[in-house]
Amino acid sequence: MKAVVITAHNQSDLGFLASLFKRLGISSKVIDIEEIEDLGLSEMMKEVDRTKKVSRETIMKKLKAKS
């Protein structure tokens, strides 16, 4: 399955598009900015290089430096 992301300019356009999709039998869902950011983060996590490893010691040093 594929999806198309459409950004409406205003609430009126959003309502029109939702109505149009419903008439065409196309499922749709309105999402807020936080959900959009979550989708972007998810995509970035899928593309990250997982071949490099970081030691526990390095992680602990970074965490201690932030406190």
mmCIF file of the N, C-alpha and C atoms, coordinates in Angstrom:
data_MODEL
# 
_entry.id   MODEL 
# 
loop_
_atom_site.group_PDB 
_atom_site.id 
_atom_site.type_symbol 
_atom_site.label_atom_id 
_atom_site.label_alt_id 
_atom_site.label_comp_id 
_atom_site.label_asym_id 
_atom_site.label_entity_id 
_atom_site.label_seq_id 
_atom_site.pdbx_PDB_ins_code 
_atom_site.Cartn_x 
_atom_site.Cartn_y 
_atom_site.Cartn_z 
_atom_site.occupancy 
_atom_site.B_iso_or_equiv 
_atom_site.pdbx_formal_charge 
_atom_site.auth_seq_id 
_atom_site.auth_comp_id 
_atom_site.auth_asym_id 
_atom_site.auth_atom_id 
_atom_site.pdbx_PDB_model_num 
ATOM 1   N N  . MET A 1 1  ? 0.841   -1.173 0.000  1.00 0.00 ? 1  MET A N  1 
ATOM 2   C CA . MET A 1 1  ? 0.000   0.000  0.000  1.00 0.00 ? 1  MET A CA 1 
ATOM 3   C C  . MET A 1 1  ? 0.889   1.240  0.000  1.00 0.00 ? 1  MET A C  1 
ATOM 4   N N  . LYS A 1 2  ? 0.471   2.241  -0.703 1.00 0.00 ? 2  LYS A N  1 
ATOM 5   C CA . LYS A 1 2  ? 1.177   3.524  -0.758 1.00 0.00 ? 2  LYS A CA 1 
ATOM 6   C C  . LYS A 1 2  ? 0.256   4.602  -0.213 1.00 0.00 ? 2  LYS A C  1 
ATOM 7   N N  . ALA A 1 3  ? 0.834   5.736  0.140  1.00 0.00 ? 3  ALA A N  1 
ATOM 8   C CA . ALA A 1 3  ? 0.053   6.842  0.694  1.00 0.00 ? 3  ALA A CA 1 
ATOM 9   C C  . ALA A 1 3  ? 0.500   8.150  0.061  1.00 0.00 ? 3  ALA A C  1 
ATOM 10  N N  . VAL A 1 4  ? -0.388  9.110  0.084  1.00 0.00 ? 4  VAL A N  1 
ATOM 11  C CA . VAL A 1 4  ? -0.101  10.458 -0.389 1.00 0.00 ? 4  VAL A CA 1 
ATOM 12  C C  . VAL A 1 4  ? -0.349  11.399 0.777  1.00 0.00 ? 4  VAL A C  1 
ATOM 13  N N  . VAL A 1 5  ? 0.589   12.305 1.020  1.00 0.00 ? 5  VAL A N  1 
ATOM 14  C CA . VAL A 1 5  ? 0.423   13.295 2.083  1.00 0.00 ? 5  VAL A CA 1 
ATOM 15  C C  . VAL A 1 5  ? 0.042   14.613 1.426  1.00 0.00 ? 5  VAL A C  1 
ATOM 16  N N  . ILE A 1 6  ? -1.056  15.182 1.887  1.00 0.00 ? 6  ILE A N  1 
ATOM 17  C CA . ILE A 1 6  ? -1.552  16.446 1.344  1.00 0.00 ? 6  ILE A CA 1 
ATOM 18  C C  . ILE A 1 6  ? -1.642  17.445 2.484  1.00 0.00 ? 6  ILE A C  1 
ATOM 19  N N  . THR A 1 7  ? -1.092  18.633 2.286  1.00 0.00 ? 7  THR A N  1 
ATOM 20  C CA . THR A 1 7  ? -1.167  19.683 3.296  1.00 0.00 ? 7  THR A CA 1 
ATOM 21  C C  . THR A 1 7  ? -2.189  20.717 2.848  1.00 0.00 ? 7  THR A C  1 
ATOM 22  N N  . ALA A 1 8  ? -3.268  20.829 3.605  1.00 0.00 ? 8  ALA A N  1 
ATOM 23  C CA . ALA A 1 8  ? -4.315  21.799 3.288  1.00 0.00 ? 8  ALA A CA 1 
ATOM 24  C C  . ALA A 1 8  ? -3.897  23.177 3.799  1.00 0.00 ? 8  ALA A C  1 
ATOM 25  N N  . HIS A 1 9  ? -4.284  24.209 3.074  1.00 0.00 ? 9  HIS A N  1 
ATOM 26  C CA . HIS A 1 9  ? -3.928  25.577 3.459  1.00 0.00 ? 9  HIS A CA 1 
ATOM 27  C C  . HIS A 1 9  ? -4.779  26.111 4.598  1.00 0.00 ? 9  HIS A C  1 
ATOM 28  N N  . ASN A 1 10 ? -5.986  25.580 4.720  1.00 0.00 ? 10 ASN A N  1 
ATOM 29  C CA . ASN A 1 10 ? -6.869  26.055 5.789  1.00 0.00 ? 10 ASN A CA 1 
ATOM 30  C C  . ASN A 1 10 ? -7.893  24.970 6.130  1.00 0.00 ? 10 ASN A C  1 
ATOM 31  N N  . GLN A 1 11 ? -8.675  25.217 7.166  1.00 0.00 ? 11 GLN A N  1 
ATOM 32  C CA . GLN A 1 11 ? -9.647  24.237 7.649  1.00 0.00 ? 11 GLN A CA 1 
ATOM 33  C C  . GLN A 1 11 ? -10.721 23.952 6.594  1.00 0.00 ? 11 GLN A C  1 
ATOM 34  N N  . SER A 1 12 ? -11.090 24.964 5.843  1.00 0.00 ? 12 SER A N  1 
ATOM 35  C CA . SER A 1 12 ? -12.101 24.803 4.795  1.00 0.00 ? 12 SER A CA 1 
ATOM 36  C C  . SER A 1 12 ? -11.626 23.817 3.726  1.00 0.00 ? 12 SER A C  1 
ATOM 37  N N  . ASP A 1 13 ? -10.384 23.989 3.276  1.00 0.00 ? 13 ASP A N  1 
ATOM 38  C CA . ASP A 1 13 ? -9.811  23.073 2.280  1.00 0.00 ? 13 ASP A CA 1 
ATOM 39  C C  . ASP A 1 13 ? -9.718  21.662 2.839  1.00 0.00 ? 13 ASP A C  1 
ATOM 40  N N  . LEU A 1 14 ? -9.357  21.562 4.104  1.00 0.00 ? 14 LEU A N  1 
ATOM 41  C CA . LEU A 1 14 ? -9.242  20.255 4.749  1.00 0.00 ? 14 LEU A CA 1 
ATOM 42  C C  . LEU A 1 14 ? -10.591 19.541 4.745  1.00 0.00 ? 14 LEU A C  1 
ATOM 43  N N  . GLY A 1 15 ? -11.642 20.275 5.085  1.00 0.00 ? 15 GLY A N  1 
ATOM 44  C CA . GLY A 1 15 ? -12.985 19.698 5.069  1.00 0.00 ? 15 GLY A CA 1 
ATOM 45  C C  . GLY A 1 15 ? -13.407 19.267 3.679  1.00 0.00 ? 15 GLY A C  1 
ATOM 46  N N  . PHE A 1 16 ? -13.096 20.104 2.688  1.00 0.00 ? 16 PHE A N  1 
ATOM 47  C CA . PHE A 1 16 ? -13.428 19.774 1.304  1.00 0.00 ? 16 PHE A CA 1 
ATOM 48  C C  . PHE A 1 16 ? -12.725 18.496 0.865  1.00 0.00 ? 16 PHE A C  1 
ATOM 49  N N  . LEU A 1 17 ? -11.433 18.405 1.157  1.00 0.00 ? 17 LEU A N  1 
ATOM 50  C CA . LEU A 1 17 ? -10.668 17.223 0.754  1.00 0.00 ? 17 LEU A CA 1 
ATOM 51  C C  . LEU A 1 17 ? -11.176 15.963 1.448  1.00 0.00 ? 17 LEU A C  1 
ATOM 52  N N  . ALA A 1 18 ? -11.468 16.066 2.743  1.00 0.00 ? 18 ALA A N  1 
ATOM 53  C CA . ALA A 1 18 ? -11.983 14.912 3.486  1.00 0.00 ? 18 ALA A CA 1 
ATOM 54  C C  . ALA A 1 18 ? -13.306 14.451 2.877  1.00 0.00 ? 18 ALA A C  1 
ATOM 55  N N  . SER A 1 19 ? -14.156 15.403 2.527  1.00 0.00 ? 19 SER A N  1 
ATOM 56  C CA . SER A 1 19 ? -15.448 15.090 1.911  1.00 0.00 ? 19 SER A CA 1 
ATOM 57  C C  . SER A 1 19 ? -15.254 14.431 0.546  1.00 0.00 ? 19 SER A C  1 
ATOM 58  N N  . LEU A 1 20 ? -14.345 14.966 -0.243 1.00 0.00 ? 20 LEU A N  1 
ATOM 59  C CA . LEU A 1 20 ? -14.061 14.417 -1.567 1.00 0.00 ? 20 LEU A CA 1 
ATOM 60  C C  . LEU A 1 20 ? -13.550 12.983 -1.466 1.00 0.00 ? 20 LEU A C  1 
ATOM 61  N N  . PHE A 1 21 ? -12.598 12.752 -0.567 1.00 0.00 ? 21 PHE A N  1 
ATOM 62  C CA . PHE A 1 21 ? -12.052 11.406 -0.406 1.00 0.00 ? 21 PHE A CA 1 
ATOM 63  C C  . PHE A 1 21 ? -13.128 10.422 0.023  1.00 0.00 ? 21 PHE A C  1 
ATOM 64  N N  . LYS A 1 22 ? -14.005 10.862 0.903  1.00 0.00 ? 22 LYS A N  1 
ATOM 65  C CA . LYS A 1 22 ? -15.090 9.998  1.374  1.00 0.00 ? 22 LYS A CA 1 
ATOM 66  C C  . LYS A 1 22 ? -16.005 9.618  0.205  1.00 0.00 ? 22 LYS A C  1 
ATOM 67  N N  . ARG A 1 23 ? -16.357 10.597 -0.632 1.00 0.00 ? 23 ARG A N  1 
ATOM 68  C CA . ARG A 1 23 ? -17.213 10.330 -1.800 1.00 0.00 ? 23 ARG A CA 1 
ATOM 69  C C  . ARG A 1 23 ? -16.552 9.374  -2.782 1.00 0.00 ? 23 ARG A C  1 
ATOM 70  N N  . LEU A 1 24 ? -15.239 9.481  -2.905 1.00 0.00 ? 24 LEU A N  1 
ATOM 71  C CA . LEU A 1 24 ? -14.501 8.618  -3.832 1.00 0.00 ? 24 LEU A CA 1 
ATOM 72  C C  . LEU A 1 24 ? -14.196 7.246  -3.240 1.00 0.00 ? 24 LEU A C  1 
ATOM 73  N N  . GLY A 1 25 ? -14.525 7.067  -1.968 1.00 0.00 ? 25 GLY A N  1 
ATOM 74  C CA . GLY A 1 25 ? -14.261 5.783  -1.316 1.00 0.00 ? 25 GLY A CA 1 
ATOM 75  C C  . GLY A 1 25 ? -12.806 5.604  -0.931 1.00 0.00 ? 25 GLY A C  1 
ATOM 76  N N  . ILE A 1 26 ? -12.106 6.712  -0.773 1.00 0.00 ? 26 ILE A N  1 
ATOM 77  C CA . ILE A 1 26 ? -10.691 6.682  -0.397 1.00 0.00 ? 26 ILE A CA 1 
ATOM 78  C C  . ILE A 1 26 ? -10.588 6.945  1.098  1.00 0.00 ? 26 ILE A C  1 
ATOM 79  N N  . SER A 1 27 ? -9.943  6.036  1.805  1.00 0.00 ? 27 SER A N  1 
ATOM 80  C CA . SER A 1 27 ? -9.798  6.251  3.246  1.00 0.00 ? 27 SER A CA 1 
ATOM 81  C C  . SER A 1 27 ? -8.795  7.372  3.492  1.00 0.00 ? 27 SER A C  1 
ATOM 82  N N  . SER A 1 28 ? -9.060  8.167  4.513  1.00 0.00 ? 28 SER A N  1 
ATOM 83  C CA . SER A 1 28 ? -8.163  9.270  4.844  1.00 0.00 ? 28 SER A CA 1 
ATOM 84  C C  . SER A 1 28 ? -8.155  9.472  6.348  1.00 0.00 ? 28 SER A C  1 
ATOM 85  N N  . LYS A 1 29 ? -7.134  10.161 6.818  1.00 0.00 ? 29 LYS A N  1 
ATOM 86  C CA . LYS A 1 29 ? -7.009  10.448 8.239  1.00 0.00 ? 29 LYS A CA 1 
ATOM 87  C C  . LYS A 1 29 ? -6.341  11.807 8.387  1.00 0.00 ? 29 LYS A C  1 
ATOM 88  N N  . VAL A 1 30 ? -6.889  12.632 9.247  1.00 0.00 ? 30 VAL A N  1 
ATOM 89  C CA . VAL A 1 30 ? -6.298  13.936 9.534  1.00 0.00 ? 30 VAL A CA 1 
ATOM 90  C C  . VAL A 1 30 ? -5.321  13.745 10.686 1.00 0.00 ? 30 VAL A C  1 
ATOM 91  N N  . ILE A 1 31 ? -4.089  14.225 10.497 1.00 0.00 ? 31 ILE A N  1 
ATOM 92  C CA . ILE A 1 31 ? -3.084  14.105 11.558 1.00 0.00 ? 31 ILE A CA 1 
ATOM 93  C C  . ILE A 1 31 ? -2.579  15.492 11.934 1.00 0.00 ? 31 ILE A C  1 
ATOM 94  N N  . ASP A 1 32 ? -2.114  15.616 13.177 1.00 0.00 ? 32 ASP A N  1 
ATOM 95  C CA . ASP A 1 32 ? -1.617  16.912 13.641 1.00 0.00 ? 32 ASP A CA 1 
ATOM 96  C C  . ASP A 1 32 ? -0.102  16.988 13.467 1.00 0.00 ? 32 ASP A C  1 
ATOM 97  N N  . ILE A 1 33 ? 0.467   18.119 13.823 1.00 0.00 ? 33 ILE A N  1 
ATOM 98  C CA . ILE A 1 33 ? 1.895   18.372 13.604 1.00 0.00 ? 33 ILE A CA 1 
ATOM 99  C C  . ILE A 1 33 ? 2.779   17.377 14.349 1.00 0.00 ? 33 ILE A C  1 
ATOM 100 N N  . GLU A 1 34 ? 2.369   16.962 15.549 1.00 0.00 ? 34 GLU A N  1 
ATOM 101 C CA . GLU A 1 34 ? 3.170   15.999 16.309 1.00 0.00 ? 34 GLU A CA 1 
ATOM 102 C C  . GLU A 1 34 ? 3.246   14.659 15.588 1.00 0.00 ? 34 GLU A C  1 
ATOM 103 N N  . GLU A 1 35 ? 2.138   14.232 15.003 1.00 0.00 ? 35 GLU A N  1 
ATOM 104 C CA . GLU A 1 35 ? 2.135   12.972 14.261 1.00 0.00 ? 35 GLU A CA 1 
ATOM 105 C C  . GLU A 1 35 ? 2.985   13.082 12.996 1.00 0.00 ? 35 GLU A C  1 
ATOM 106 N N  . ILE A 1 36 ? 2.984   14.242 12.372 1.00 0.00 ? 36 ILE A N  1 
ATOM 107 C CA . ILE A 1 36 ? 3.830   14.462 11.195 1.00 0.00 ? 36 ILE A CA 1 
ATOM 108 C C  . ILE A 1 36 ? 5.303   14.360 11.592 1.00 0.00 ? 36 ILE A C  1 
ATOM 109 N N  . GLU A 1 37 ? 5.661   14.974 12.721 1.00 0.00 ? 37 GLU A N  1 
ATOM 110 C CA . GLU A 1 37 ? 7.039   14.908 13.207 1.00 0.00 ? 37 GLU A CA 1 
ATOM 111 C C  . GLU A 1 37 ? 7.421   13.472 13.545 1.00 0.00 ? 37 GLU A C  1 
ATOM 112 N N  . ASP A 1 38 ? 6.500   12.720 14.151 1.00 0.00 ? 38 ASP A N  1 
ATOM 113 C CA . ASP A 1 38 ? 6.759   11.318 14.474 1.00 0.00 ? 38 ASP A CA 1 
ATOM 114 C C  . ASP A 1 38 ? 7.036   10.502 13.213 1.00 0.00 ? 38 ASP A C  1 
ATOM 115 N N  . LEU A 1 39 ? 6.282   10.770 12.151 1.00 0.00 ? 39 LEU A N  1 
ATOM 116 C CA . LEU A 1 39 ? 6.507   10.071 10.887 1.00 0.00 ? 39 LEU A CA 1 
ATOM 117 C C  . LEU A 1 39 ? 7.892   10.395 10.327 1.00 0.00 ? 39 LEU A C  1 
ATOM 118 N N  . GLY A 1 40 ? 8.284   11.663 10.403 1.00 0.00 ? 40 GLY A N  1 
ATOM 119 C CA . GLY A 1 40 ? 9.608   12.064 9.928  1.00 0.00 ? 40 GLY A CA 1 
ATOM 120 C C  . GLY A 1 40 ? 10.716  11.398 10.720 1.00 0.00 ? 40 GLY A C  1 
ATOM 121 N N  . LEU A 1 41 ? 10.548  11.360 12.042 1.00 0.00 ? 41 LEU A N  1 
ATOM 122 C CA . LEU A 1 41 ? 11.540  10.711 12.899 1.00 0.00 ? 41 LEU A CA 1 
ATOM 123 C C  . LEU A 1 41 ? 11.627  9.225  12.581 1.00 0.00 ? 41 LEU A C  1 
ATOM 124 N N  . SER A 1 42 ? 10.490  8.603  12.359 1.00 0.00 ? 42 SER A N  1 
ATOM 125 C CA . SER A 1 42 ? 10.454  7.187  12.009 1.00 0.00 ? 42 SER A CA 1 
ATOM 126 C C  . SER A 1 42 ? 11.226  6.923  10.716 1.00 0.00 ? 42 SER A C  1 
ATOM 127 N N  . GLU A 1 43 ? 11.044  7.771  9.723  1.00 0.00 ? 43 GLU A N  1 
ATOM 128 C CA . GLU A 1 43 ? 11.761  7.622  8.457  1.00 0.00 ? 43 GLU A CA 1 
ATOM 129 C C  . GLU A 1 43 ? 13.264  7.787  8.655  1.00 0.00 ? 43 GLU A C  1 
ATOM 130 N N  . MET A 1 44 ? 13.661  8.765  9.470  1.00 0.00 ? 44 MET A N  1 
ATOM 131 C CA . MET A 1 44 ? 15.087  8.974  9.739  1.00 0.00 ? 44 MET A CA 1 
ATOM 132 C C  . MET A 1 44 ? 15.680  7.757  10.437 1.00 0.00 ? 44 MET A C  1 
ATOM 133 N N  . MET A 1 45 ? 14.935  7.165  11.362 1.00 0.00 ? 45 MET A N  1 
ATOM 134 C CA . MET A 1 45 ? 15.423  5.998  12.092 1.00 0.00 ? 45 MET A CA 1 
ATOM 135 C C  . MET A 1 45 ? 15.602  4.802  11.158 1.00 0.00 ? 45 MET A C  1 
ATOM 136 N N  . LYS A 1 46 ? 14.762  4.690  10.140 1.00 0.00 ? 46 LYS A N  1 
ATOM 137 C CA . LYS A 1 46 ? 14.882  3.594  9.175  1.00 0.00 ? 46 LYS A CA 1 
ATOM 138 C C  . LYS A 1 46 ? 16.139  3.742  8.325  1.00 0.00 ? 46 LYS A C  1 
ATOM 139 N N  . GLU A 1 47 ? 16.563  4.981  8.084  1.00 0.00 ? 47 GLU A N  1 
ATOM 140 C CA . GLU A 1 47 ? 17.684  5.248  7.189  1.00 0.00 ? 47 GLU A CA 1 
ATOM 141 C C  . GLU A 1 47 ? 19.036  5.324  7.894  1.00 0.00 ? 47 GLU A C  1 
ATOM 142 N N  . VAL A 1 48 ? 19.051  5.253  9.215  1.00 0.00 ? 48 VAL A N  1 
ATOM 143 C CA . VAL A 1 48 ? 20.285  5.424  9.969  1.00 0.00 ? 48 VAL A CA 1 
ATOM 144 C C  . VAL A 1 48 ? 21.259  4.264  9.718  1.00 0.00 ? 48 VAL A C  1 
ATOM 145 N N  . ASP A 1 49 ? 22.541  4.555  9.796  1.00 0.00 ? 49 ASP A N  1 
ATOM 146 C CA . ASP A 1 49 ? 23.583  3.543  9.630  1.00 0.00 ? 49 ASP A CA 1 
ATOM 147 C C  . ASP A 1 49 ? 23.690  2.733  10.916 1.00 0.00 ? 49 ASP A C  1 
ATOM 148 N N  . ARG A 1 50 ? 23.324  1.469  10.851 1.00 0.00 ? 50 ARG A N  1 
ATOM 149 C CA . ARG A 1 50 ? 23.339  0.613  12.043 1.00 0.00 ? 50 ARG A CA 1 
ATOM 150 C C  . ARG A 1 50 ? 24.601  -0.244 12.133 1.00 0.00 ? 50 ARG A C  1 
ATOM 151 N N  . THR A 1 51 ? 25.558  0.006  11.261 1.00 0.00 ? 51 THR A N  1 
ATOM 152 C CA . THR A 1 51 ? 26.770  -0.807 11.280 1.00 0.00 ? 51 THR A CA 1 
ATOM 153 C C  . THR A 1 51 ? 27.763  -0.320 12.324 1.00 0.00 ? 51 THR A C  1 
ATOM 154 N N  . LYS A 1 52 ? 27.664  0.941  12.712 1.00 0.00 ? 52 LYS A N  1 
ATOM 155 C CA . LYS A 1 52 ? 28.598  1.486  13.694 1.00 0.00 ? 52 LYS A CA 1 
ATOM 156 C C  . LYS A 1 52 ? 28.087  1.230  15.100 1.00 0.00 ? 52 LYS A C  1 
ATOM 157 N N  . LYS A 1 53 ? 28.975  0.847  15.984 1.00 0.00 ? 53 LYS A N  1 
ATOM 158 C CA . LYS A 1 53 ? 28.622  0.562  17.378 1.00 0.00 ? 53 LYS A CA 1 
ATOM 159 C C  . LYS A 1 53 ? 29.278  1.591  18.288 1.00 0.00 ? 53 LYS A C  1 
ATOM 160 N N  . VAL A 1 54 ? 28.591  1.913  19.376 1.00 0.00 ? 54 VAL A N  1 
ATOM 161 C CA . VAL A 1 54 ? 29.120  2.832  20.374 1.00 0.00 ? 54 VAL A CA 1 
ATOM 162 C C  . VAL A 1 54 ? 29.205  2.069  21.682 1.00 0.00 ? 54 VAL A C  1 
ATOM 163 N N  . SER A 1 55 ? 30.327  2.211  22.375 1.00 0.00 ? 55 SER A N  1 
ATOM 164 C CA . SER A 1 55 ? 30.501  1.479  23.630 1.00 0.00 ? 55 SER A CA 1 
ATOM 165 C C  . SER A 1 55 ? 29.625  2.059  24.730 1.00 0.00 ? 55 SER A C  1 
ATOM 166 N N  . ARG A 1 56 ? 29.323  1.233  25.706 1.00 0.00 ? 56 ARG A N  1 
ATOM 167 C CA . ARG A 1 56 ? 28.530  1.666  26.862 1.00 0.00 ? 56 ARG A CA 1 
ATOM 168 C C  . ARG A 1 56 ? 29.256  2.799  27.586 1.00 0.00 ? 56 ARG A C  1 
ATOM 169 N N  . GLU A 1 57 ? 30.562  2.699  27.669 1.00 0.00 ? 57 GLU A N  1 
ATOM 170 C CA . GLU A 1 57 ? 31.380  3.710  28.344 1.00 0.00 ? 57 GLU A CA 1 
ATOM 171 C C  . GLU A 1 57 ? 31.213  5.085  27.682 1.00 0.00 ? 57 GLU A C  1 
ATOM 172 N N  . THR A 1 58 ? 31.238  5.128  26.370 1.00 0.00 ? 58 THR A N  1 
ATOM 173 C CA . THR A 1 58 ? 31.068  6.383  25.640 1.00 0.00 ? 58 THR A CA 1 
ATOM 174 C C  . THR A 1 58 ? 29.693  6.985  25.908 1.00 0.00 ? 58 THR A C  1 
ATOM 175 N N  . ILE A 1 59 ? 28.677  6.144  25.899 1.00 0.00 ? 59 ILE A N  1 
ATOM 176 C CA . ILE A 1 59 ? 27.312  6.618  26.169 1.00 0.00 ? 59 ILE A CA 1 
ATOM 177 C C  . ILE A 1 59 ? 27.215  7.182  27.578 1.00 0.00 ? 59 ILE A C  1 
ATOM 178 N N  . MET A 1 60 ? 27.779  6.483  28.555 1.00 0.00 ? 60 MET A N  1 
ATOM 179 C CA . MET A 1 60 ? 27.712  6.936  29.946 1.00 0.00 ? 60 MET A CA 1 
ATOM 180 C C  . MET A 1 60 ? 28.446  8.263  30.124 1.00 0.00 ? 60 MET A C  1 
ATOM 181 N N  . LYS A 1 61 ? 29.577  8.444  29.450 1.00 0.00 ? 61 LYS A N  1 
ATOM 182 C CA . LYS A 1 61 ? 30.312  9.708  29.526 1.00 0.00 ? 61 LYS A CA 1 
ATOM 183 C C  . LYS A 1 61 ? 29.454  10.856 28.997 1.00 0.00 ? 61 LYS A C  1 
ATOM 184 N N  . LYS A 1 62 ? 28.782  10.632 27.880 1.00 0.00 ? 62 LYS A N  1 
ATOM 185 C CA . LYS A 1 62 ? 27.921  11.664 27.294 1.00 0.00 ? 62 LYS A CA 1 
ATOM 186 C C  . LYS A 1 62 ? 26.765  12.004 28.230 1.00 0.00 ? 62 LYS A C  1 
ATOM 187 N N  . LEU A 1 63 ? 26.168  10.990 28.831 1.00 0.00 ? 63 LEU A N  1 
ATOM 188 C CA . LEU A 1 63 ? 25.049  11.221 29.744 1.00 0.00 ? 63 LEU A CA 1 
ATOM 189 C C  . LEU A 1 63 ? 25.493  11.977 30.994 1.00 0.00 ? 63 LEU A C  1 
ATOM 190 N N  . LYS A 1 64 ? 26.657  11.633 31.521 1.00 0.00 ? 64 LYS A N  1 
ATOM 191 C CA . LYS A 1 64 ? 27.166  12.308 32.719 1.00 0.00 ? 64 LYS A CA 1 
ATOM 192 C C  . LYS A 1 64 ? 27.533  13.758 32.413 1.00 0.00 ? 64 LYS A C  1 
ATOM 193 N N  . ALA A 1 65 ? 28.022  14.019 31.220 1.00 0.00 ? 65 ALA A N  1 
ATOM 194 C CA . ALA A 1 65 ? 28.408  15.377 30.834 1.00 0.00 ? 65 ALA A CA 1 
ATOM 195 C C  . ALA A 1 65 ? 27.191  16.297 30.743 1.00 0.00 ? 65 ALA A C  1 
ATOM 196 N N  . LYS A 1 66 ? 26.030  15.747 30.437 1.00 0.00 ? 66 LYS A N  1 
ATOM 197 C CA . LYS A 1 66 ? 24.810  16.554 30.307 1.00 0.00 ? 66 LYS A CA 1 
ATOM 198 C C  . LYS A 1 66 ? 24.170  16.853 31.651 1.00 0.00 ? 66 LYS A C  1 
ATOM 199 N N  . SER A 1 67 ? 24.516  16.112 32.720 1.00 0.00 ? 67 SER A N  1 
ATOM 200 C CA . SER A 1 67 ? 23.873  16.356 34.018 1.00 0.00 ? 67 SER A CA 1 
ATOM 201 C C  . SER A 1 67 ? 24.507  17.467 34.791 1.00 0.00 ? 67 SER A C  1 
# 
